[in-house]
Amino acid sequence: MAMIRVLIERKLRKRENISKLIRQIRVAAMAQRGYISGETLFDTEENGTIAVISTW
């Protein structure tokens, strides 16, 4: 069985607290068939840049 890793990078225009939205999306993803794991990375040097990696 093969695994797929998906990387999504976002650059926010202004500093926003999107942690709640990310959690809601992850909860929805966890309910989907094939979802294995996910992680969210915040760039500490470049404000507003985040990366979400999910494994399916």
C-alpha contacts under 8 A as a table, 3 or more apart, distances in Angstrom:
res1	aa1	res2	aa2	distance
3	M	55	T	6.75
3	M	56	W	5.63
4	I	55	T	5.70
4	I	56	W	5.08
5	R	53	I	6.79
5	R	54	S	5.64
5	R	55	T	4.50
5	R	56	W	6.30
6	V	52	V	7.97
6	V	53	I	5.55
6	V	54	S	5.26
6	V	55	T	6.45
6	V	56	W	8.00
7	L	51	A	6.84
7	L	52	V	5.81
7	L	53	I	4.59
7	L	54	S	6.76
8	I	51	A	5.55
8	I	52	V	5.21
8	I	53	I	6.50
9	E	49	T	7.24
9	E	50	I	5.77
9	E	51	A	4.30
9	E	52	V	6.47
10	R	48	G	7.93
10	R	49	T	5.72
10	R	50	I	5.41
10	R	51	A	6.33
11	K	48	G	5.50
11	K	49	T	4.43
11	K	50	I	6.56
12	L	15	R	6.64
12	L	16	E	7.40
12	L	48	G	4.81
12	L	49	T	6.27
13	R	48	G	7.01
14	K	48	G	6.74
15	R	47	N	7.09
15	R	48	G	5.62
16	E	48	G	7.60
17	N	20	K	7.47
18	I	21	L	5.26
18	I	22	I	6.23
19	S	22	I	5.12
19	S	23	R	6.21
20	K	23	R	5.17
20	K	24	Q	6.31
21	L	24	Q	5.09
21	L	25	I	6.25
22	I	25	I	5.17
22	I	26	R	6.13
23	R	26	R	5.05
23	R	27	V	6.18
24	Q	27	V	5.19
24	Q	28	A	6.37
25	I	28	A	5.11
25	I	29	A	6.18
26	R	29	A	4.92
26	R	30	M	6.07
26	R	38	G	7.47
27	V	30	M	5.14
27	V	31	A	6.68
28	A	31	A	5.42
28	A	32	Q	7.04
29	A	32	Q	5.29
29	A	35	Y	6.63
30	M	33	R	7.92
30	M	35	Y	5.77
30	M	36	I	7.66
30	M	37	S	7.82
31	A	35	Y	7.61
32	Q	35	Y	5.95
34	G	56	W	5.26
35	Y	54	S	7.82
35	Y	55	T	6.40
35	Y	56	W	4.55
36	I	54	S	7.59
36	I	55	T	5.37
36	I	56	W	5.23
37	S	54	S	5.69
37	S	55	T	5.19
37	S	56	W	7.19
38	G	52	V	7.18
38	G	53	I	5.53
38	G	54	S	4.07
38	G	55	T	6.12
39	E	52	V	5.80
39	E	53	I	5.32
39	E	54	S	6.42
40	T	50	I	7.14
40	T	51	A	5.79
40	T	52	V	4.48
40	T	53	I	6.41
41	L	50	I	5.62
41	L	51	A	5.06
41	L	52	V	6.26
42	F	48	G	7.89
42	F	49	T	6.25
42	F	50	I	4.56
42	F	51	A	6.53
43	D	46	E	5.53
43	D	47	N	6.53
43	D	48	G	7.46
43	D	49	T	5.55
43	D	50	I	6.04
44	T	47	N	6.49
46	E	49	T	6.12
